[in-house]
Amino acid sequence: MNKSIKITFRVDEDTFNNIEQERSKLNVNRSKYLNTIINKKKIVVLGEADNIVYELRKIGNNINQLTKLANSNAIKVVNLEETKECIQKIWQSLNLLISKKVT
């Protein structure tokens, strides 16, 4: 979506403070916050997701390394059962976080 149109409007100090307080709690910029509110979308904040994202990146790096080794014929068989279990746990954790925030 190309956001090329700028809208400027005035609010009183209390309204401005309310907007700033809410967007700050949600850790989003003002533009994203107002666009989300105007379009009646839900804002889901996953503050505890930092560790989950870190783990997903580690798993992704490991899978990339295994793929490179397999493509260069350095390895023949890869057992990804443990990786599959880790990914399932991560998805369960993410789903739990999302369900806590939406309800």
C-alpha positions in Angstrom: 0.0 0.0 0.0 1.4 3.4 -1.1 0.9 5.9 1.7 1.5 9.1 -0.3 -1.3 11.3 1.2 -0.6 13.2 4.3 -3.5 14.3 6.6 -3.0 17.0 9.3 -5.6 17.7 11.9 -5.8 19.3 15.3 -6.7 17.8 18.6 -6.8 19.1 22.2 -4.0 18.3 24.6 -6.0 15.6 26.4 -6.7 13.8 23.2 -3.1 14.1 22.0 -1.9 12.7 25.4 -4.4 9.8 25.2 -3.2 8.9 21.7 0.4 9.1 22.7 -0.2 7.1 25.9 -2.0 4.3 24.0 0.4 4.1 21.1 3.3 4.1 23.5 1.8 1.2 25.4 1.4 -0.7 22.2 4.9 0.3 21.0 3.8 1.5 17.6 4.3 4.8 15.9 1.6 7.4 15.7 0.8 6.8 12.1 0.4 3.1 12.5 -1.7 3.5 15.6 -4.1 5.9 14.0 -4.4 3.9 10.8 -5.2 0.8 12.8 -7.9 2.6 14.8 -9.4 4.2 11.8 -9.5 1.0 9.8 -11.0 -0.8 12.9 -8.3 -3.4 13.0 -7.1 -5.2 16.2 -3.7 -4.4 17.6 -2.0 -7.4 19.0 1.1 -6.8 21.0 3.4 -9.7 21.7 5.9 -8.2 24.1 7.1 -11.6 25.3 7.8 -12.7 21.7 11.4 -11.6 21.6 12.7 -14.9 22.9 10.5 -16.8 20.5 11.7 -14.7 17.5 15.3 -15.4 18.6 14.7 -19.1 18.7 13.0 -19.1 15.3 15.9 -17.3 13.8 18.3 -19.8 15.3 16.3 -22.7 13.9 16.1 -21.0 10.5 19.9 -20.6 10.5 20.4 -24.3 11.3 18.0 -25.4 8.6 19.9 -23.2 6.1 23.2 -24.7 7.1 21.8 -28.2 6.7 20.3 -27.3 3.3 23.7 -26.0 2.1 25.4 -29.2 3.3 22.8 -31.4 1.7 23.1 -29.5 -1.6 26.9 -29.8 -1.6 26.5 -33.6 -0.9 28.4 -33.2 2.3 25.6 -35.0 4.1 23.2 -37.6 2.9 20.6 -37.9 5.7 19.3 -35.3 8.0 17.1 -36.0 11.0 14.9 -33.0 11.7 12.6 -34.6 14.2 14.0 -32.5 17.1 13.7 -29.4 15.0 10.2 -30.2 14.1 9.3 -30.6 17.8 11.0 -27.3 18.7 9.1 -25.5 16.0 5.8 -27.0 17.2 6.6 -25.8 20.7 7.3 -22.3 19.4 4.1 -22.2 17.5 2.2 -23.3 20.6 3.8 -20.5 22.6 3.0 -17.9 19.9 -0.6 -19.1 19.7 -0.9 -18.9 23.5 0.5 -15.3 23.5 -1.9 -14.3 20.7 -4.9 -15.8 22.4 -4.0 -14.0 25.7 -3.8 -10.7 23.9 -6.9 -11.0 21.7 -9.3 -12.1 24.4 
